[in-house]
Amino acid sequence: MASERWSYQVVEVKASFLGATRQAAQERLTQLGLQGWELVSAVQPQRFAPVQLYLKKAMP
């Protein structure tokens, strides 16, 4: 059985005082999903820090 190989990407979505982070993250994730990227984890180290999206995609 061959193991899959992965490519990884980290994307930052800037935080907003007006709650725009969720919409911006959803839009960005939709764009990346159409390119074959899969969300592995999302981290926001501090309240108004950018959200870091960790993604992976299978390599051909």
PDB file of N, CA, C and O in Angstrom, chain B, residues numbered from 101:
ATOM      1  N   MET B 101       0.841  -1.183   0.000  1.00  0.00           N
ATOM      2  CA  MET B 101       0.000   0.000   0.000  1.00  0.00           C
ATOM      3  C   MET B 101       0.885   1.245   0.000  1.00  0.00           C
ATOM      4  O   MET B 101       1.717   1.417   0.891  1.00  0.00           O
ATOM      5  N   ALA B 102       0.710   2.092  -0.975  1.00  0.00           N
ATOM      6  CA  ALA B 102       1.509   3.318  -1.069  1.00  0.00           C
ATOM      7  C   ALA B 102       0.933   4.384  -0.147  1.00  0.00           C
ATOM      8  O   ALA B 102      -0.281   4.571  -0.067  1.00  0.00           O
ATOM      9  N   SER B 103       1.825   5.076   0.542  1.00  0.00           N
ATOM     10  CA  SER B 103       1.352   6.164   1.404  1.00  0.00           C
ATOM     11  C   SER B 103       1.199   7.431   0.572  1.00  0.00           C
ATOM     12  O   SER B 103       1.958   7.678  -0.365  1.00  0.00           O
ATOM     13  N   GLU B 104       0.192   8.230   0.942  1.00  0.00           N
ATOM     14  CA  GLU B 104      -0.026   9.482   0.217  1.00  0.00           C
ATOM     15  C   GLU B 104       1.013  10.510   0.618  1.00  0.00           C
ATOM     16  O   GLU B 104       1.509  10.515   1.745  1.00  0.00           O
ATOM     17  N   ARG B 105       1.329  11.373  -0.320  1.00  0.00           N
ATOM     18  CA  ARG B 105       2.230  12.497  -0.054  1.00  0.00           C
ATOM     19  C   ARG B 105       1.384  13.756  -0.035  1.00  0.00           C
ATOM     20  O   ARG B 105       0.430  13.888  -0.802  1.00  0.00           O
ATOM     21  N   TRP B 106       1.737  14.673   0.841  1.00  0.00           N
ATOM     22  CA  TRP B 106       0.933  15.872   1.040  1.00  0.00           C
ATOM     23  C   TRP B 106       1.749  17.136   0.827  1.00  0.00           C
ATOM     24  O   TRP B 106       2.952  17.173   1.085  1.00  0.00           O
ATOM     25  N   SER B 107       1.079  18.152   0.358  1.00  0.00           N
ATOM     26  CA  SER B 107       1.620  19.500   0.293  1.00  0.00           C
ATOM     27  C   SER B 107       0.859  20.296   1.349  1.00  0.00           C
ATOM     28  O   SER B 107      -0.341  20.093   1.532  1.00  0.00           O
ATOM     29  N   TYR B 108       1.546  21.196   2.040  1.00  0.00           N
ATOM     30  CA  TYR B 108       0.921  21.953   3.129  1.00  0.00           C
ATOM     31  C   TYR B 108       0.995  23.444   2.854  1.00  0.00           C
ATOM     32  O   TYR B 108       1.891  23.918   2.153  1.00  0.00           O
ATOM     33  N   GLN B 109       0.038  24.180   3.417  1.00  0.00           N
ATOM     34  CA  GLN B 109      -0.020  25.623   3.243  1.00  0.00           C
ATOM     35  C   GLN B 109      -0.599  26.241   4.519  1.00  0.00           C
ATOM     36  O   GLN B 109      -1.511  25.682   5.129  1.00  0.00           O
ATOM     37  N   VAL B 110      -0.069  27.384   4.909  1.00  0.00           N
ATOM     38  CA  VAL B 110      -0.611  28.146   6.034  1.00  0.00           C
ATOM     39  C   VAL B 110      -1.088  29.484   5.483  1.00  0.00           C
ATOM     40  O   VAL B 110      -0.336  30.199   4.821  1.00  0.00           O
ATOM     41  N   VAL B 111      -2.337  29.811   5.761  1.00  0.00           N
ATOM     42  CA  VAL B 111      -2.945  31.051   5.285  1.00  0.00           C
ATOM     43  C   VAL B 111      -3.411  31.841   6.496  1.00  0.00           C
ATOM     44  O   VAL B 111      -3.998  31.274   7.418  1.00  0.00           O
ATOM     45  N   GLU B 112      -3.157  33.142   6.503  1.00  0.00           N
ATOM     46  CA  GLU B 112      -3.635  33.996   7.590  1.00  0.00           C
ATOM     47  C   GLU B 112      -4.833  34.808   7.119  1.00  0.00           C
ATOM     48  O   GLU B 112      -4.827  35.383   6.030  1.00  0.00           O
ATOM     49  N   VAL B 113      -5.866  34.844   7.967  1.00  0.00           N
ATOM     50  CA  VAL B 113      -7.040  35.674   7.720  1.00  0.00           C
ATOM     51  C   VAL B 113      -7.051  36.720   8.818  1.00  0.00           C
ATOM     52  O   VAL B 113      -7.119  36.383  10.000  1.00  0.00           O
ATOM     53  N   LYS B 114      -6.984  37.977   8.438  1.00  0.00           N
ATOM     54  CA  LYS B 114      -6.894  39.056   9.419  1.00  0.00           C
ATOM     55  C   LYS B 114      -8.174  39.167  10.243  1.00  0.00           C
ATOM     56  O   LYS B 114      -9.281  39.039   9.720  1.00  0.00           O
ATOM     57  N   ALA B 115      -7.998  39.407  11.540  1.00  0.00           N
ATOM     58  CA  ALA B 115      -9.122  39.595  12.453  1.00  0.00           C
ATOM     59  C   ALA B 115      -9.724  40.979  12.247  1.00  0.00           C
ATOM     60  O   ALA B 115      -9.074  41.889  11.734  1.00  0.00           O
ATOM     61  N   SER B 116     -10.983  41.114  12.660  1.00  0.00           N
ATOM     62  CA  SER B 116     -11.671  42.387  12.496  1.00  0.00           C
ATOM     63  C   SER B 116     -12.520  42.687  13.723  1.00  0.00           C
ATOM     64  O   SER B 116     -13.076  41.778  14.341  1.00  0.00           O
ATOM     65  N   PHE B 117     -12.615  43.937  14.063  1.00  0.00           N
ATOM     66  CA  PHE B 117     -13.466  44.348  15.177  1.00  0.00           C
ATOM     67  C   PHE B 117     -14.945  44.177  14.837  1.00  0.00           C
ATOM     68  O   PHE B 117     -15.775  44.098  15.743  1.00  0.00           O
ATOM     69  N   LEU B 118     -15.285  44.119  13.566  1.00  0.00           N
ATOM     70  CA  LEU B 118     -16.682  44.061  13.149  1.00  0.00           C
ATOM     71  C   LEU B 118     -17.164  42.643  12.872  1.00  0.00           C
ATOM     72  O   LEU B 118     -18.255  42.467  12.329  1.00  0.00           O
ATOM     73  N   GLY B 119     -16.390  41.639  13.226  1.00  0.00           N
ATOM     74  CA  GLY B 119     -16.806  40.257  13.036  1.00  0.00           C
ATOM     75  C   GLY B 119     -16.675  39.760  11.608  1.00  0.00           C
ATOM     76  O   GLY B 119     -17.283  38.750  11.253  1.00  0.00           O
ATOM     77  N   ALA B 120     -15.910  40.434  10.795  1.00  0.00           N
ATOM     78  CA  ALA B 120     -15.762  40.032   9.393  1.00  0.00           C
ATOM     79  C   ALA B 120     -14.844  38.825   9.234  1.00  0.00           C
ATOM     80  O   ALA B 120     -14.721  38.290   8.132  1.00  0.00           O
ATOM     81  N   THR B 121     -14.204  38.390  10.305  1.00  0.00           N
ATOM     82  CA  THR B 121     -13.269  37.268  10.217  1.00  0.00           C
ATOM     83  C   THR B 121     -13.955  36.005   9.721  1.00  0.00           C
ATOM     84  O   THR B 121     -13.414  35.314   8.858  1.00  0.00           O
ATOM     85  N   ARG B 122     -15.127  35.689  10.244  1.00  0.00           N
ATOM     86  CA  ARG B 122     -15.825  34.459   9.857  1.00  0.00           C
ATOM     87  C   ARG B 122     -16.135  34.460   8.362  1.00  0.00           C
ATOM     88  O   ARG B 122     -15.860  33.477   7.674  1.00  0.00           O
ATOM     89  N   GLN B 123     -16.697  35.536   7.860  1.00  0.00           N
ATOM     90  CA  GLN B 123     -17.036  35.614   6.439  1.00  0.00           C
ATOM     91  C   GLN B 123     -15.779  35.547   5.572  1.00  0.00           C
ATOM     92  O   GLN B 123     -15.759  34.845   4.560  1.00  0.00           O
ATOM     93  N   ALA B 124     -14.738  36.268   5.961  1.00  0.00           N
ATOM     94  CA  ALA B 124     -13.489  36.249   5.193  1.00  0.00           C
ATOM     95  C   ALA B 124     -12.890  34.847   5.184  1.00  0.00           C
ATOM     96  O   ALA B 124     -12.410  34.382   4.151  1.00  0.00           O
ATOM     97  N   ALA B 125     -12.917  34.170   6.337  1.00  0.00           N
ATOM     98  CA  ALA B 125     -12.371  32.811   6.424  1.00  0.00           C
ATOM     99  C   ALA B 125     -13.180  31.859   5.551  1.00  0.00           C
ATOM    100  O   ALA B 125     -12.605  31.031   4.845  1.00  0.00           O
ATOM    101  N   GLN B 126     -14.511  31.967   5.591  1.00  0.00           N
ATOM    102  CA  GLN B 126     -15.352  31.088   4.775  1.00  0.00           C
ATOM    103  C   GLN B 126     -15.093  31.295   3.285  1.00  0.00           C
ATOM    104  O   GLN B 126     -15.003  30.333   2.523  1.00  0.00           O
ATOM    105  N   GLU B 127     -14.974  32.549   2.881  1.00  0.00           N
ATOM    106  CA  GLU B 127     -14.707  32.832   1.468  1.00  0.00           C
ATOM    107  C   GLU B 127     -13.354  32.277   1.043  1.00  0.00           C
ATOM    108  O   GLU B 127     -13.226  31.681  -0.027  1.00  0.00           O
ATOM    109  N   ARG B 128     -12.352  32.475   1.881  1.00  0.00           N
ATOM    110  CA  ARG B 128     -10.998  31.989   1.555  1.00  0.00           C
ATOM    111  C   ARG B 128     -10.970  30.466   1.514  1.00  0.00           C
ATOM    112  O   ARG B 128     -10.352  29.877   0.627  1.00  0.00           O
ATOM    113  N   LEU B 129     -11.650  29.818   2.488  1.00  0.00           N
ATOM    114  CA  LEU B 129     -11.686  28.356   2.515  1.00  0.00           C
ATOM    115  C   LEU B 129     -12.419  27.794   1.296  1.00  0.00           C
ATOM    116  O   LEU B 129     -12.024  26.758   0.762  1.00  0.00           O
ATOM    117  N   THR B 130     -13.461  28.457   0.862  1.00  0.00           N
ATOM    118  CA  THR B 130     -14.178  28.018  -0.337  1.00  0.00           C
ATOM    119  C   THR B 130     -13.260  28.086  -1.552  1.00  0.00           C
ATOM    120  O   THR B 130     -13.218  27.150  -2.351  1.00  0.00           O
ATOM    121  N   GLN B 131     -12.526  29.185  -1.697  1.00  0.00           N
ATOM    122  CA  GLN B 131     -11.581  29.331  -2.813  1.00  0.00           C
ATOM    123  C   GLN B 131     -10.534  28.220  -2.774  1.00  0.00           C
ATOM    124  O   GLN B 131     -10.243  27.593  -3.792  1.00  0.00           O
ATOM    125  N   LEU B 132      -9.976  27.984  -1.594  1.00  0.00           N
ATOM    126  CA  LEU B 132      -8.929  26.969  -1.463  1.00  0.00           C
ATOM    127  C   LEU B 132      -9.486  25.563  -1.676  1.00  0.00           C
ATOM    128  O   LEU B 132      -8.815  24.717  -2.267  1.00  0.00           O
ATOM    129  N   GLY B 133     -10.697  25.307  -1.204  1.00  0.00           N
ATOM    130  CA  GLY B 133     -11.330  24.008  -1.401  1.00  0.00           C
ATOM    131  C   GLY B 133     -11.515  23.690  -2.875  1.00  0.00           C
ATOM    132  O   GLY B 133     -11.341  22.545  -3.294  1.00  0.00           O
ATOM    133  N   LEU B 134     -11.864  24.693  -3.658  1.00  0.00           N
ATOM    134  CA  LEU B 134     -12.015  24.495  -5.099  1.00  0.00           C
ATOM    135  C   LEU B 134     -10.687  24.155  -5.768  1.00  0.00           C
ATOM    136  O   LEU B 134     -10.664  23.579  -6.855  1.00  0.00           O
ATOM    137  N   GLN B 135      -9.581  24.512  -5.117  1.00  0.00           N
ATOM    138  CA  GLN B 135      -8.241  24.202  -5.630  1.00  0.00           C
ATOM    139  C   GLN B 135      -7.720  22.870  -5.079  1.00  0.00           C
ATOM    140  O   GLN B 135      -6.595  22.473  -5.381  1.00  0.00           O
ATOM    141  N   GLY B 136      -8.538  22.177  -4.269  1.00  0.00           N
ATOM    142  CA  GLY B 136      -8.144  20.876  -3.745  1.00  0.00           C
ATOM    143  C   GLY B 136      -7.563  20.891  -2.345  1.00  0.00           C
ATOM    144  O   GLY B 136      -7.165  19.843  -1.837  1.00  0.00           O
ATOM    145  N   TRP B 137      -7.503  22.065  -1.700  1.00  0.00           N
ATOM    146  CA  TRP B 137      -6.950  22.161  -0.348  1.00  0.00           C
ATOM    147  C   TRP B 137      -7.992  21.746   0.681  1.00  0.00           C
ATOM    148  O   TRP B 137      -9.180  22.024   0.519  1.00  0.00           O
ATOM    149  N   GLU B 138      -7.540  21.080   1.743  1.00  0.00           N
ATOM    150  CA  GLU B 138      -8.397  20.614   2.833  1.00  0.00           C
ATOM    151  C   GLU B 138      -7.925  21.246   4.137  1.00  0.00           C
ATOM    152  O   GLU B 138      -6.736  21.215   4.456  1.00  0.00           O
ATOM    153  N   LEU B 139      -8.863  21.818   4.888  1.00  0.00           N
ATOM    154  CA  LEU B 139      -8.518  22.431   6.172  1.00  0.00           C
ATOM    155  C   LEU B 139      -8.160  21.349   7.183  1.00  0.00           C
ATOM    156  O   LEU B 139      -8.910  20.391   7.371  1.00  0.00           O
ATOM    157  N   VAL B 140      -7.008  21.508   7.832  1.00  0.00           N
ATOM    158  CA  VAL B 140      -6.560  20.576   8.861  1.00  0.00           C
ATOM    159  C   VAL B 140      -6.801  21.169  10.240  1.00  0.00           C
ATOM    160  O   VAL B 140      -7.227  20.474  11.162  1.00  0.00           O
ATOM    161  N   SER B 141      -6.521  22.479  10.372  1.00  0.00           N
ATOM    162  CA  SER B 141      -6.657  23.135  11.671  1.00  0.00           C
ATOM    163  C   SER B 141      -6.777  24.638  11.469  1.00  0.00           C
ATOM    164  O   SER B 141      -6.314  25.185  10.468  1.00  0.00           O
ATOM    165  N   ALA B 142      -7.407  25.296  12.441  1.00  0.00           N
ATOM    166  CA  ALA B 142      -7.486  26.758  12.456  1.00  0.00           C
ATOM    167  C   ALA B 142      -7.107  27.217  13.855  1.00  0.00           C
ATOM    168  O   ALA B 142      -7.620  26.697  14.846  1.00  0.00           O
ATOM    169  N   VAL B 143      -6.204  28.196  13.935  1.00  0.00           N
ATOM    170  CA  VAL B 143      -5.694  28.666  15.225  1.00  0.00           C
ATOM    171  C   VAL B 143      -5.735  30.188  15.245  1.00  0.00           C
ATOM    172  O   VAL B 143      -5.341  30.848  14.284  1.00  0.00           O
ATOM    173  N   GLN B 144      -6.218  30.729  16.355  1.00  0.00           N
ATOM    174  CA  GLN B 144      -6.152  32.177  16.581  1.00  0.00           C
ATOM    175  C   GLN B 144      -5.461  32.364  17.928  1.00  0.00           C
ATOM    176  O   GLN B 144      -6.104  32.252  18.972  1.00  0.00           O
ATOM    177  N   PRO B 145      -4.149  32.650  17.917  1.00  0.00           N
ATOM    178  CA  PRO B 145      -3.362  32.679  19.152  1.00  0.00           C
ATOM    179  C   PRO B 145      -3.817  33.723  20.169  1.00  0.00           C
ATOM    180  O   PRO B 145      -3.682  33.515  21.375  1.00  0.00           O
ATOM    181  N   GLN B 146      -4.349  34.833  19.693  1.00  0.00           N
ATOM    182  CA  GLN B 146      -4.856  35.881  20.580  1.00  0.00           C
ATOM    183  C   GLN B 146      -6.150  36.410  19.994  1.00  0.00           C
ATOM    184  O   GLN B 146      -6.445  36.190  18.820  1.00  0.00           O
ATOM    185  N   ARG B 147      -6.914  37.102  20.809  1.00  0.00           N
ATOM    186  CA  ARG B 147      -8.254  37.533  20.411  1.00  0.00           C
ATOM    187  C   ARG B 147      -8.306  38.270  19.070  1.00  0.00           C
ATOM    188  O   ARG B 147      -9.128  37.915  18.225  1.00  0.00           O
ATOM    189  N   PHE B 148      -7.486  39.251  18.848  1.00  0.00           N
ATOM    190  CA  PHE B 148      -7.547  40.015  17.596  1.00  0.00           C
ATOM    191  C   PHE B 148      -6.373  39.715  16.664  1.00  0.00           C
ATOM    192  O   PHE B 148      -6.098  40.481  15.740  1.00  0.00           O
ATOM    193  N   ALA B 149      -5.696  38.620  16.905  1.00  0.00           N
ATOM    194  CA  ALA B 149      -4.609  38.185  16.022  1.00  0.00           C
ATOM    195  C   ALA B 149      -5.216  37.538  14.774  1.00  0.00           C
ATOM    196  O   ALA B 149      -6.353  37.068  14.814  1.00  0.00           O
ATOM    197  N   PRO B 150      -4.473  37.512  13.674  1.00  0.00           N
ATOM    198  CA  PRO B 150      -4.983  36.816  12.486  1.00  0.00           C
ATOM    199  C   PRO B 150      -5.239  35.339  12.785  1.00  0.00           C
ATOM    200  O   PRO B 150      -4.531  34.722  13.581  1.00  0.00           O
ATOM    201  N   VAL B 151      -6.253  34.789  12.137  1.00  0.00           N
ATOM    202  CA  VAL B 151      -6.534  33.361  12.240  1.00  0.00           C
ATOM    203  C   VAL B 151      -5.603  32.651  11.265  1.00  0.00           C
ATOM    204  O   VAL B 151      -5.511  33.031  10.098  1.00  0.00           O
ATOM    205  N   GLN B 152      -4.925  31.636  11.738  1.00  0.00           N
ATOM    206  CA  GLN B 152      -4.025  30.857  10.889  1.00  0.00           C
ATOM    207  C   GLN B 152      -4.750  29.586  10.459  1.00  0.00           C
ATOM    208  O   GLN B 152      -5.169  28.785  11.295  1.00  0.00           O
ATOM    209  N   LEU B 153      -4.889  29.412   9.162  1.00  0.00           N
ATOM    210  CA  LEU B 153      -5.541  28.240   8.593  1.00  0.00           C
ATOM    211  C   LEU B 153      -4.464  27.293   8.076  1.00  0.00           C
ATOM    212  O   LEU B 153      -3.661  27.672   7.223  1.00  0.00           O
ATOM    213  N   TYR B 154      -4.445  26.079   8.582  1.00  0.00           N
ATOM    214  CA  TYR B 154      -3.478  25.067   8.158  1.00  0.00           C
ATOM    215  C   TYR B 154      -4.200  24.108   7.213  1.00  0.00           C
ATOM    216  O   TYR B 154      -5.213  23.503   7.564  1.00  0.00           O
ATOM    217  N   LEU B 155      -3.648  23.988   6.002  1.00  0.00           N
ATOM    218  CA  LEU B 155      -4.294  23.195   4.964  1.00  0.00           C
ATOM    219  C   LEU B 155      -3.343  22.156   4.392  1.00  0.00           C
ATOM    220  O   LEU B 155      -2.122  22.283   4.485  1.00  0.00           O
ATOM    221  N   LYS B 156      -3.942  21.115   3.792  1.00  0.00           N
ATOM    222  CA  LYS B 156      -3.135  20.113   3.099  1.00  0.00           C
ATOM    223  C   LYS B 156      -3.827  19.746   1.798  1.00  0.00           C
ATOM    224  O   LYS B 156      -5.039  19.898   1.648  1.00  0.00           O
ATOM    225  N   LYS B 157      -3.017  19.254   0.854  1.00  0.00           N
ATOM    226  CA  LYS B 157      -3.520  18.813  -0.447  1.00  0.00           C
ATOM    227  C   LYS B 157      -2.679  17.623  -0.880  1.00  0.00           C
ATOM    228  O   LYS B 157      -1.453  17.643  -0.773  1.00  0.00           O
ATOM    229  N   ALA B 158      -3.345  16.597  -1.365  1.00  0.00           N
ATOM    230  CA  ALA B 158      -2.629  15.414  -1.841  1.00  0.00           C
ATOM    231  C   ALA B 158      -1.791  15.777  -3.063  1.00  0.00           C
ATOM    232  O   ALA B 158      -2.250  16.478  -3.965  1.00  0.00           O
ATOM    233  N   MET B 159      -0.561  15.287  -3.075  1.00  0.00           N
ATOM    234  CA  MET B 159       0.326  15.521  -4.219  1.00  0.00           C
ATOM    235  C   MET B 159       0.085  14.422  -5.249  1.00  0.00           C
ATOM    236  O   MET B 159      -0.140  13.264  -4.895  1.00  0.00           O
ATOM    237  N   PRO B 160       0.135  14.796  -6.523  1.00  0.00           N
ATOM    238  CA  PRO B 160      -0.086  13.786  -7.585  1.00  0.00           C
ATOM    239  C   PRO B 160       1.028  12.765  -7.641  1.00  0.00           C
ATOM    240  O   PRO B 160       0.993  11.857  -8.471  1.00  0.00           O
TER     241      PRO B 160
END
